[in-house]
Amino acid sequence: MISYFVRYDGSAADPEEFLGRYRSQHADILREFEGIQGLVLHTPAR
């Protein structure tokens, strides 16, 4: 199994909007890659 962790330094002007777009758009893009068997998006606890 191969895992990738991505960390963005800095902060978004609207963190909730950023997370919403990330969850919907980024996840959809990753689903198009052949061979991906699972996708888990983690967000930091506040």
mmCIF entry with sequence, helices, sheets and N, C-alpha, C, O atoms, coordinates in Angstrom:
data_MODEL
# 
_entry.id   MODEL 
# 
_entity.id                         1 
_entity.type                       polymer 
_entity.pdbx_number_of_molecules   1 
# 
_entity_poly.entity_id                      1 
_entity_poly.type                           'polypeptide(L)' 
_entity_poly.nstd_linkage                   no 
_entity_poly.nstd_monomer                   no 
_entity_poly.pdbx_seq_one_letter_code       MISYFVRYDGSAADPEEFLGRYRSQHADILREFEGIQGLVLHTPAR 
_entity_poly.pdbx_seq_one_letter_code_can   MISYFVRYDGSAADPEEFLGRYRSQHADILREFEGIQGLVLHTPAR 
_entity_poly.pdbx_strand_id                 A 
# 
loop_
_entity_poly_seq.entity_id 
_entity_poly_seq.num 
_entity_poly_seq.mon_id 
_entity_poly_seq.hetero 
1 1  MET n 
1 2  ILE n 
1 3  SER n 
1 4  TYR n 
1 5  PHE n 
1 6  VAL n 
1 7  ARG n 
1 8  TYR n 
1 9  ASP n 
1 10 GLY n 
1 11 SER n 
1 12 ALA n 
1 13 ALA n 
1 14 ASP n 
1 15 PRO n 
1 16 GLU n 
1 17 GLU n 
1 18 PHE n 
1 19 LEU n 
1 20 GLY n 
1 21 ARG n 
1 22 TYR n 
1 23 ARG n 
1 24 SER n 
1 25 GLN n 
1 26 HIS n 
1 27 ALA n 
1 28 ASP n 
1 29 ILE n 
1 30 LEU n 
1 31 ARG n 
1 32 GLU n 
1 33 PHE n 
1 34 GLU n 
1 35 GLY n 
1 36 ILE n 
1 37 GLN n 
1 38 GLY n 
1 39 LEU n 
1 40 VAL n 
1 41 LEU n 
1 42 HIS n 
1 43 THR n 
1 44 PRO n 
1 45 ALA n 
1 46 ARG n 
# 
_struct_asym.id          A 
_struct_asym.entity_id   1 
# 
loop_
_struct_conf.conf_type_id 
_struct_conf.id 
_struct_conf.pdbx_PDB_helix_id 
_struct_conf.beg_label_comp_id 
_struct_conf.beg_label_asym_id 
_struct_conf.beg_label_seq_id 
_struct_conf.pdbx_beg_PDB_ins_code 
_struct_conf.end_label_comp_id 
_struct_conf.end_label_asym_id 
_struct_conf.end_label_seq_id 
_struct_conf.pdbx_end_PDB_ins_code 
_struct_conf.beg_auth_comp_id 
_struct_conf.beg_auth_asym_id 
_struct_conf.beg_auth_seq_id 
_struct_conf.end_auth_comp_id 
_struct_conf.end_auth_asym_id 
_struct_conf.end_auth_seq_id 
_struct_conf.pdbx_PDB_helix_class 
_struct_conf.details 
_struct_conf.pdbx_PDB_helix_length 
HELX_P HELX_P1 AA1 PRO A 15 ? ARG A 21 ? PRO A 15 ARG A 21 1 ? 7 
HELX_P HELX_P2 AA2 TYR A 22 ? HIS A 26 ? TYR A 22 HIS A 26 3 ? 5 
HELX_P HELX_P3 AA3 ALA A 27 ? ARG A 31 ? ALA A 27 ARG A 31 1 ? 5 
# 
_struct_conf_type.id          HELX_P 
_struct_conf_type.criteria    ? 
_struct_conf_type.reference   ? 
# 
loop_
_atom_site.group_PDB 
_atom_site.id 
_atom_site.type_symbol 
_atom_site.label_atom_id 
_atom_site.label_alt_id 
_atom_site.label_comp_id 
_atom_site.label_asym_id 
_atom_site.label_entity_id 
_atom_site.label_seq_id 
_atom_site.pdbx_PDB_ins_code 
_atom_site.Cartn_x 
_atom_site.Cartn_y 
_atom_site.Cartn_z 
_atom_site.occupancy 
_atom_site.B_iso_or_equiv 
_atom_site.pdbx_formal_charge 
_atom_site.auth_seq_id 
_atom_site.auth_comp_id 
_atom_site.auth_asym_id 
_atom_site.auth_atom_id 
_atom_site.pdbx_PDB_model_num 
ATOM 1   N N  . MET A 1 1  ? 0.845   -1.174 0.000   1.00 0.00 ? 1  MET A N  1 
ATOM 2   C CA . MET A 1 1  ? 0.000   0.000  0.000   1.00 0.00 ? 1  MET A CA 1 
ATOM 3   C C  . MET A 1 1  ? 0.893   1.240  0.000   1.00 0.00 ? 1  MET A C  1 
ATOM 4   O O  . MET A 1 1  ? 1.912   1.287  0.689   1.00 0.00 ? 1  MET A O  1 
ATOM 5   N N  . ILE A 1 2  ? 0.502   2.218  -0.765  1.00 0.00 ? 2  ILE A N  1 
ATOM 6   C CA . ILE A 1 2  ? 1.210   3.494  -0.819  1.00 0.00 ? 2  ILE A CA 1 
ATOM 7   C C  . ILE A 1 2  ? 0.257   4.570  -0.309  1.00 0.00 ? 2  ILE A C  1 
ATOM 8   O O  . ILE A 1 2  ? -0.907  4.629  -0.705  1.00 0.00 ? 2  ILE A O  1 
ATOM 9   N N  . SER A 1 3  ? 0.770   5.412  0.571   1.00 0.00 ? 3  SER A N  1 
ATOM 10  C CA . SER A 1 3  ? -0.030  6.509  1.117   1.00 0.00 ? 3  SER A CA 1 
ATOM 11  C C  . SER A 1 3  ? 0.683   7.826  0.866   1.00 0.00 ? 3  SER A C  1 
ATOM 12  O O  . SER A 1 3  ? 1.912   7.888  0.837   1.00 0.00 ? 3  SER A O  1 
ATOM 13  N N  . TYR A 1 4  ? -0.088  8.857  0.690   1.00 0.00 ? 4  TYR A N  1 
ATOM 14  C CA . TYR A 1 4  ? 0.462   10.193 0.519   1.00 0.00 ? 4  TYR A CA 1 
ATOM 15  C C  . TYR A 1 4  ? -0.175  11.121 1.540   1.00 0.00 ? 4  TYR A C  1 
ATOM 16  O O  . TYR A 1 4  ? -1.384  11.082 1.768   1.00 0.00 ? 4  TYR A O  1 
ATOM 17  N N  . PHE A 1 5  ? 0.652   11.948 2.144   1.00 0.00 ? 5  PHE A N  1 
ATOM 18  C CA . PHE A 1 5  ? 0.162   12.974 3.044   1.00 0.00 ? 5  PHE A CA 1 
ATOM 19  C C  . PHE A 1 5  ? 0.568   14.318 2.469   1.00 0.00 ? 5  PHE A C  1 
ATOM 20  O O  . PHE A 1 5  ? 1.719   14.511 2.079   1.00 0.00 ? 5  PHE A O  1 
ATOM 21  N N  . VAL A 1 6  ? -0.370  15.243 2.418   1.00 0.00 ? 6  VAL A N  1 
ATOM 22  C CA . VAL A 1 6  ? -0.101  16.576 1.896   1.00 0.00 ? 6  VAL A CA 1 
ATOM 23  C C  . VAL A 1 6  ? -0.434  17.566 2.989   1.00 0.00 ? 6  VAL A C  1 
ATOM 24  O O  . VAL A 1 6  ? -1.493  17.496 3.614   1.00 0.00 ? 6  VAL A O  1 
ATOM 25  N N  . ARG A 1 7  ? 0.480   18.484 3.211   1.00 0.00 ? 7  ARG A N  1 
ATOM 26  C CA . ARG A 1 7  ? 0.249   19.513 4.225   1.00 0.00 ? 7  ARG A CA 1 
ATOM 27  C C  . ARG A 1 7  ? 0.402   20.875 3.554   1.00 0.00 ? 7  ARG A C  1 
ATOM 28  O O  . ARG A 1 7  ? 1.392   21.140 2.873   1.00 0.00 ? 7  ARG A O  1 
ATOM 29  N N  . TYR A 1 8  ? -0.586  21.721 3.756   1.00 0.00 ? 8  TYR A N  1 
ATOM 30  C CA . TYR A 1 8  ? -0.558  23.064 3.203   1.00 0.00 ? 8  TYR A CA 1 
ATOM 31  C C  . TYR A 1 8  ? -0.166  24.028 4.318   1.00 0.00 ? 8  TYR A C  1 
ATOM 32  O O  . TYR A 1 8  ? -0.834  24.095 5.350   1.00 0.00 ? 8  TYR A O  1 
ATOM 33  N N  . ASP A 1 9  ? 0.907   24.767 4.111   1.00 0.00 ? 9  ASP A N  1 
ATOM 34  C CA . ASP A 1 9  ? 1.305   25.791 5.074   1.00 0.00 ? 9  ASP A CA 1 
ATOM 35  C C  . ASP A 1 9  ? 0.496   27.057 4.819   1.00 0.00 ? 9  ASP A C  1 
ATOM 36  O O  . ASP A 1 9  ? 0.152   27.369 3.679   1.00 0.00 ? 9  ASP A O  1 
ATOM 37  N N  . GLY A 1 10 ? 0.203   27.768 5.875   1.00 0.00 ? 10 GLY A N  1 
ATOM 38  C CA . GLY A 1 10 ? -0.589  28.981 5.748   1.00 0.00 ? 10 GLY A CA 1 
ATOM 39  C C  . GLY A 1 10 ? -2.039  28.689 6.071   1.00 0.00 ? 10 GLY A C  1 
ATOM 40  O O  . GLY A 1 10 ? -2.371  27.605 6.551   1.00 0.00 ? 10 GLY A O  1 
ATOM 41  N N  . SER A 1 11 ? -2.888  29.643 5.810   1.00 0.00 ? 11 SER A N  1 
ATOM 42  C CA . SER A 1 11 ? -4.309  29.453 6.095   1.00 0.00 ? 11 SER A CA 1 
ATOM 43  C C  . SER A 1 11 ? -5.146  30.077 4.991   1.00 0.00 ? 11 SER A C  1 
ATOM 44  O O  . SER A 1 11 ? -4.738  31.036 4.336   1.00 0.00 ? 11 SER A O  1 
ATOM 45  N N  . ALA A 1 12 ? -6.308  29.514 4.808   1.00 0.00 ? 12 ALA A N  1 
ATOM 46  C CA . ALA A 1 12 ? -7.249  30.015 3.802   1.00 0.00 ? 12 ALA A CA 1 
ATOM 47  C C  . ALA A 1 12 ? -8.050  31.173 4.382   1.00 0.00 ? 12 ALA A C  1 
ATOM 48  O O  . ALA A 1 12 ? -8.266  31.247 5.592   1.00 0.00 ? 12 ALA A O  1 
ATOM 49  N N  . ALA A 1 13 ? -8.479  32.056 3.527   1.00 0.00 ? 13 ALA A N  1 
ATOM 50  C CA . ALA A 1 13 ? -9.318  33.166 3.974   1.00 0.00 ? 13 ALA A CA 1 
ATOM 51  C C  . ALA A 1 13 ? -10.604 32.637 4.604   1.00 0.00 ? 13 ALA A C  1 
ATOM 52  O O  . ALA A 1 13 ? -11.084 33.183 5.597   1.00 0.00 ? 13 ALA A O  1 
ATOM 53  N N  . ASP A 1 14 ? -11.158 31.574 4.026   1.00 0.00 ? 14 ASP A N  1 
ATOM 54  C CA . ASP A 1 14 ? -12.367 30.938 4.544   1.00 0.00 ? 14 ASP A CA 1 
ATOM 55  C C  . ASP A 1 14 ? -12.101 29.434 4.655   1.00 0.00 ? 14 ASP A C  1 
ATOM 56  O O  . ASP A 1 14 ? -12.307 28.702 3.687   1.00 0.00 ? 14 ASP A O  1 
ATOM 57  N N  . PRO A 1 15 ? -11.649 28.967 5.814   1.00 0.00 ? 15 PRO A N  1 
ATOM 58  C CA . PRO A 1 15 ? -11.270 27.554 5.974   1.00 0.00 ? 15 PRO A CA 1 
ATOM 59  C C  . PRO A 1 15 ? -12.394 26.574 5.646   1.00 0.00 ? 15 PRO A C  1 
ATOM 60  O O  . PRO A 1 15 ? -12.123 25.517 5.076   1.00 0.00 ? 15 PRO A O  1 
ATOM 61  N N  . GLU A 1 16 ? -13.625 26.881 5.978   1.00 0.00 ? 16 GLU A N  1 
ATOM 62  C CA . GLU A 1 16 ? -14.736 25.976 5.693   1.00 0.00 ? 16 GLU A CA 1 
ATOM 63  C C  . GLU A 1 16 ? -14.966 25.847 4.190   1.00 0.00 ? 16 GLU A C  1 
ATOM 64  O O  . GLU A 1 16 ? -15.233 24.753 3.692   1.00 0.00 ? 16 GLU A O  1 
ATOM 65  N N  . GLU A 1 17 ? -14.864 26.954 3.474   1.00 0.00 ? 17 GLU A N  1 
ATOM 66  C CA . GLU A 1 17 ? -15.022 26.905 2.019   1.00 0.00 ? 17 GLU A CA 1 
ATOM 67  C C  . GLU A 1 17 ? -13.884 26.088 1.395   1.00 0.00 ? 17 GLU A C  1 
ATOM 68  O O  . GLU A 1 17 ? -14.117 25.278 0.498   1.00 0.00 ? 17 GLU A O  1 
ATOM 69  N N  . PHE A 1 18 ? -12.659 26.305 1.872   1.00 0.00 ? 18 PHE A N  1 
ATOM 70  C CA . PHE A 1 18 ? -11.517 25.551 1.367   1.00 0.00 ? 18 PHE A CA 1 
ATOM 71  C C  . PHE A 1 18 ? -11.732 24.052 1.556   1.00 0.00 ? 18 PHE A C  1 
ATOM 72  O O  . PHE A 1 18 ? -11.540 23.274 0.622   1.00 0.00 ? 18 PHE A O  1 
ATOM 73  N N  . LEU A 1 19 ? -12.130 23.647 2.759   1.00 0.00 ? 19 LEU A N  1 
ATOM 74  C CA . LEU A 1 19 ? -12.333 22.219 3.031   1.00 0.00 ? 19 LEU A CA 1 
ATOM 75  C C  . LEU A 1 19 ? -13.461 21.645 2.184   1.00 0.00 ? 19 LEU A C  1 
ATOM 76  O O  . LEU A 1 19 ? -13.351 20.521 1.693   1.00 0.00 ? 19 LEU A O  1 
ATOM 77  N N  . GLY A 1 20 ? -14.525 22.387 2.009   1.00 0.00 ? 20 GLY A N  1 
ATOM 78  C CA . GLY A 1 20 ? -15.640 21.925 1.182   1.00 0.00 ? 20 GLY A CA 1 
ATOM 79  C C  . GLY A 1 20 ? -15.219 21.697 -0.263  1.00 0.00 ? 20 GLY A C  1 
ATOM 80  O O  . GLY A 1 20 ? -15.564 20.680 -0.865  1.00 0.00 ? 20 GLY A O  1 
ATOM 81  N N  . ARG A 1 21 ? -14.474 22.644 -0.812  1.00 0.00 ? 21 ARG A N  1 
ATOM 82  C CA . ARG A 1 21 ? -13.995 22.502 -2.193  1.00 0.00 ? 21 ARG A CA 1 
ATOM 83  C C  . ARG A 1 21 ? -12.984 21.370 -2.300  1.00 0.00 ? 21 ARG A C  1 
ATOM 84  O O  . ARG A 1 21 ? -13.004 20.596 -3.256  1.00 0.00 ? 21 ARG A O  1 
ATOM 85  N N  . TYR A 1 22 ? -12.106 21.280 -1.318  1.00 0.00 ? 22 TYR A N  1 
ATOM 86  C CA . TYR A 1 22 ? -11.087 20.225 -1.320  1.00 0.00 ? 22 TYR A CA 1 
ATOM 87  C C  . TYR A 1 22 ? -11.749 18.848 -1.292  1.00 0.00 ? 22 TYR A C  1 
ATOM 88  O O  . TYR A 1 22 ? -11.380 17.956 -2.055  1.00 0.00 ? 22 TYR A O  1 
ATOM 89  N N  . ARG A 1 23 ? -12.724 18.689 -0.409  1.00 0.00 ? 23 ARG A N  1 
ATOM 90  C CA . ARG A 1 23 ? -13.422 17.396 -0.292  1.00 0.00 ? 23 ARG A CA 1 
ATOM 91  C C  . ARG A 1 23 ? -14.144 17.021 -1.580  1.00 0.00 ? 23 ARG A C  1 
ATOM 92  O O  . ARG A 1 23 ? -14.112 15.861 -1.991  1.00 0.00 ? 23 ARG A O  1 
ATOM 93  N N  . SER A 1 24 ? -14.787 17.981 -2.215  1.00 0.00 ? 24 SER A N  1 
ATOM 94  C CA . SER A 1 24 ? -15.573 17.644 -3.406  1.00 0.00 ? 24 SER A CA 1 
ATOM 95  C C  . SER A 1 24 ? -14.712 17.583 -4.660  1.00 0.00 ? 24 SER A C  1 
ATOM 96  O O  . SER A 1 24 ? -14.726 16.572 -5.363  1.00 0.00 ? 24 SER A O  1 
ATOM 97  N N  . GLN A 1 25 ? -13.976 18.625 -4.953  1.00 0.00 ? 25 GLN A N  1 
ATOM 98  C CA . GLN A 1 25 ? -13.235 18.684 -6.210  1.00 0.00 ? 25 GLN A CA 1 
ATOM 99  C C  . GLN A 1 25 ? -11.995 17.795 -6.208  1.00 0.00 ? 25 GLN A C  1 
ATOM 100 O O  . GLN A 1 25 ? -11.760 17.074 -7.178  1.00 0.00 ? 25 GLN A O  1 
ATOM 101 N N  . HIS A 1 26 ? -11.211 17.828 -5.162  1.00 0.00 ? 26 HIS A N  1 
ATOM 102 C CA . HIS A 1 26 ? -9.977  17.040 -5.124  1.00 0.00 ? 26 HIS A CA 1 
ATOM 103 C C  . HIS A 1 26 ? -10.293 15.545 -5.112  1.00 0.00 ? 26 HIS A C  1 
ATOM 104 O O  . HIS A 1 26 ? -9.645  14.757 -5.801  1.00 0.00 ? 26 HIS A O  1 
ATOM 105 N N  . ALA A 1 27 ? -11.276 15.172 -4.336  1.00 0.00 ? 27 ALA A N  1 
ATOM 106 C CA . ALA A 1 27 ? -11.662 13.756 -4.272  1.00 0.00 ? 27 ALA A CA 1 
ATOM 107 C C  . ALA A 1 27 ? -12.138 13.269 -5.637  1.00 0.00 ? 27 ALA A C  1 
ATOM 108 O O  . ALA A 1 27 ? -11.807 12.154 -6.042  1.00 0.00 ? 27 ALA A O  1 
ATOM 109 N N  . ASP A 1 28 ? -12.903 14.079 -6.345  1.00 0.00 ? 28 ASP A N  1 
ATOM 110 C CA . ASP A 1 28 ? -13.382 13.693 -7.674  1.00 0.00 ? 28 ASP A CA 1 
ATOM 111 C C  . ASP A 1 28 ? -12.227 13.499 -8.650  1.00 0.00 ? 28 ASP A C  1 
ATOM 112 O O  . ASP A 1 28 ? -12.245 12.570 -9.457  1.00 0.00 ? 28 ASP A O  1 
ATOM 113 N N  . ILE A 1 29 ? -11.235 14.360 -8.581  1.00 0.00 ? 29 ILE A N  1 
ATOM 114 C CA . ILE A 1 29 ? -10.067 14.232 -9.458  1.00 0.00 ? 29 ILE A CA 1 
ATOM 115 C C  . ILE A 1 29 ? -9.328  12.932 -9.165  1.00 0.00 ? 29 ILE A C  1 
ATOM 116 O O  . ILE A 1 29 ? -8.954  12.210 -10.089 1.00 0.00 ? 29 ILE A O  1 
ATOM 117 N N  . LEU A 1 30 ? -9.118  12.633 -7.899  1.00 0.00 ? 30 LEU A N  1 
ATOM 118 C CA . LEU A 1 30 ? -8.382  11.418 -7.531  1.00 0.00 ? 30 LEU A CA 1 
ATOM 119 C C  . LEU A 1 30 ? -9.130  10.153 -7.931  1.00 0.00 ? 30 LEU A C  1 
ATOM 120 O O  . LEU A 1 30 ? -8.503  9.144  -8.253  1.00 0.00 ? 30 LEU A O  1 
ATOM 121 N N  . ARG A 1 31 ? -10.435 10.191 -7.917  1.00 0.00 ? 31 ARG A N  1 
ATOM 122 C CA . ARG A 1 31 ? -11.226 9.017  -8.312  1.00 0.00 ? 31 ARG A CA 1 
ATOM 123 C C  . ARG A 1 31 ? -11.010 8.629  -9.773  1.00 0.00 ? 31 ARG A C  1 
ATOM 124 O O  . ARG A 1 31 ? -11.275 7.490  -10.159 1.00 0.00 ? 31 ARG A O  1 
ATOM 125 N N  . GLU A 1 32 ? -10.532 9.566  -10.580 1.00 0.00 ? 32 GLU A N  1 
ATOM 126 C CA . GLU A 1 32 ? -10.297 9.300  -12.000 1.00 0.00 ? 32 GLU A CA 1 
ATOM 127 C C  . GLU A 1 32 ? -9.012  8.510  -12.241 1.00 0.00 ? 32 GLU A C  1 
ATOM 128 O O  . GLU A 1 32 ? -8.835  7.955  -13.326 1.00 0.00 ? 32 GLU A O  1 
ATOM 129 N N  . PHE A 1 33 ? -8.117  8.444  -11.264 1.00 0.00 ? 33 PHE A N  1 
ATOM 130 C CA . PHE A 1 33 ? -6.853  7.737  -11.436 1.00 0.00 ? 33 PHE A CA 1 
ATOM 131 C C  . PHE A 1 33 ? -7.078  6.239  -11.352 1.00 0.00 ? 33 PHE A C  1 
ATOM 132 O O  . PHE A 1 33 ? -7.685  5.738  -10.406 1.00 0.00 ? 33 PHE A O  1 
ATOM 133 N N  . GLU A 1 34 ? -6.586  5.542  -12.345 1.00 0.00 ? 34 GLU A N  1 
ATOM 134 C CA . GLU A 1 34 ? -6.711  4.091  -12.374 1.00 0.00 ? 34 GLU A CA 1 
ATOM 135 C C  . GLU A 1 34 ? -5.879  3.473  -11.257 1.00 0.00 ? 34 GLU A C  1 
ATOM 136 O O  . GLU A 1 34 ? -4.748  3.894  -11.015 1.00 0.00 ? 34 GLU A O  1 
ATOM 137 N N  . GLY A 1 35 ? -6.429  2.495  -10.589 1.00 0.00 ? 35 GLY A N  1 
ATOM 138 C CA . GLY A 1 35 ? -5.701  1.767  -9.564  1.00 0.00 ? 35 GLY A CA 1 
ATOM 139 C C  . GLY A 1 35 ? -5.922  2.266  -8.141  1.00 0.00 ? 35 GLY A C  1 
ATOM 140 O O  . GLY A 1 35 ? -5.526  1.596  -7.187  1.00 0.00 ? 35 GLY A O  1 
ATOM 141 N N  . ILE A 1 36 ? -6.540  3.419  -7.983  1.00 0.00 ? 36 ILE A N  1 
ATOM 142 C CA . ILE A 1 36 ? -6.826  3.891  -6.626  1.00 0.00 ? 36 ILE A CA 1 
ATOM 143 C C  . ILE A 1 36 ? -7.961  3.053  -6.067  1.00 0.00 ? 36 ILE A C  1 
ATOM 144 O O  . ILE A 1 36 ? -9.052  2.998  -6.635  1.00 0.00 ? 36 ILE A O  1 
ATOM 145 N N  . GLN A 1 37 ? -7.690  2.409  -4.959  1.00 0.00 ? 37 GLN A N  1 
ATOM 146 C CA . GLN A 1 37 ? -8.683  1.512  -4.360  1.00 0.00 ? 37 GLN A CA 1 
ATOM 147 C C  . GLN A 1 37 ? -9.428  2.141  -3.194  1.00 0.00 ? 37 GLN A C  1 
ATOM 148 O O  . GLN A 1 37 ? -10.484 1.652  -2.793  1.00 0.00 ? 37 GLN A O  1 
ATOM 149 N N  . GLY A 1 38 ? -8.894  3.199  -2.659  1.00 0.00 ? 38 GLY A N  1 
ATOM 150 C CA . GLY A 1 38 ? -9.557  3.850  -1.541  1.00 0.00 ? 38 GLY A CA 1 
ATOM 151 C C  . GLY A 1 38 ? -9.066  5.272  -1.405  1.00 0.00 ? 38 GLY A C  1 
ATOM 152 O O  . GLY A 1 38 ? -7.984  5.617  -1.879  1.00 0.00 ? 38 GLY A O  1 
ATOM 153 N N  . LEU A 1 39 ? -9.858  6.084  -0.763  1.00 0.00 ? 39 LEU A N  1 
ATOM 154 C CA . LEU A 1 39 ? -9.518  7.483  -0.584  1.00 0.00 ? 39 LEU A CA 1 
ATOM 155 C C  . LEU A 1 39 ? -10.015 7.920  0.781   1.00 0.00 ? 39 LEU A C  1 
ATOM 156 O O  . LEU A 1 39 ? -11.201 7.799  1.089   1.00 0.00 ? 39 LEU A O  1 
ATOM 157 N N  . VAL A 1 40 ? -9.112  8.424  1.589   1.00 0.00 ? 40 VAL A N  1 
ATOM 158 C CA . VAL A 1 40 ? -9.466  8.947  2.905   1.00 0.00 ? 40 VAL A CA 1 
ATOM 159 C C  . VAL A 1 40 ? -8.874  10.356 2.999   1.00 0.00 ? 40 VAL A C  1 
ATOM 160 O O  . VAL A 1 40 ? -7.664  10.536 2.859   1.00 0.00 ? 40 VAL A O  1 
ATOM 161 N N  . LEU A 1 41 ? -9.712  11.332 3.231   1.00 0.00 ? 41 LEU A N  1 
ATOM 162 C CA . LEU A 1 41 ? -9.257  12.694 3.401   1.00 0.00 ? 41 LEU A CA 1 
ATOM 163 C C  . LEU A 1 41 ? -9.319  13.043 4.883   1.00 0.00 ? 41 LEU A C  1 
ATOM 164 O O  . LEU A 1 41 ? -10.382 12.990 5.502   1.00 0.00 ? 41 LEU A O  1 
ATOM 165 N N  . HIS A 1 42 ? -8.189  13.392 5.428   1.00 0.00 ? 42 HIS A N  1 
ATOM 166 C CA . HIS A 1 42 ? -8.124  13.769 6.847   1.00 0.00 ? 42 HIS A CA 1 
ATOM 167 C C  . HIS A 1 42 ? -8.038  15.280 6.958   1.00 0.00 ? 42 HIS A C  1 
ATOM 168 O O  . HIS A 1 42 ? -7.393  15.935 6.139   1.00 0.00 ? 42 HIS A O  1 
ATOM 169 N N  . THR A 1 43 ? -8.674  15.820 7.950   1.00 0.00 ? 43 THR A N  1 
ATOM 170 C CA . THR A 1 43 ? -8.562  17.254 8.229   1.00 0.00 ? 43 THR A CA 1 
ATOM 171 C C  . THR A 1 43 ? -8.156  17.417 9.676   1.00 0.00 ? 43 THR A C  1 
ATOM 172 O O  . THR A 1 43 ? -8.484  16.573 10.509  1.00 0.00 ? 43 THR A O  1 
ATOM 173 N N  . PRO A 1 44 ? -7.447  18.490 9.990   1.00 0.00 ? 44 PRO A N  1 
ATOM 174 C CA . PRO A 1 44 ? -6.958  18.667 11.366  1.00 0.00 ? 44 PRO A CA 1 
ATOM 175 C C  . PRO A 1 44 ? -8.102  18.901 12.357  1.00 0.00 ? 44 PRO A C  1 
ATOM 176 O O  . PRO A 1 44 ? -9.129  19.494 12.027  1.00 0.00 ? 44 PRO A O  1 
ATOM 177 N N  . ALA A 1 45 ? -7.894  18.424 13.553  1.00 0.00 ? 45 ALA A N  1 
ATOM 178 C CA . ALA A 1 45 ? -8.847  18.705 14.633  1.00 0.00 ? 45 ALA A CA 1 
ATOM 179 C C  . ALA A 1 45 ? -8.604  20.113 15.133  1.00 0.00 ? 45 ALA A C  1 
ATOM 180 O O  . ALA A 1 45 ? -7.473  20.599 15.148  1.00 0.00 ? 45 ALA A O  1 
ATOM 181 N N  . ARG A 1 46 ? -9.659  20.745 15.532  1.00 0.00 ? 46 ARG A N  1 
ATOM 182 C CA . ARG A 1 46 ? -9.509  22.138 16.026  1.00 0.00 ? 46 ARG A CA 1 
ATOM 183 C C  . ARG A 1 46 ? -9.653  22.187 17.506  1.00 0.00 ? 46 ARG A C  1 
ATOM 184 O O  . ARG A 1 46 ? -9.560  23.261 18.100  1.00 0.00 ? 46 ARG A O  1 
# 
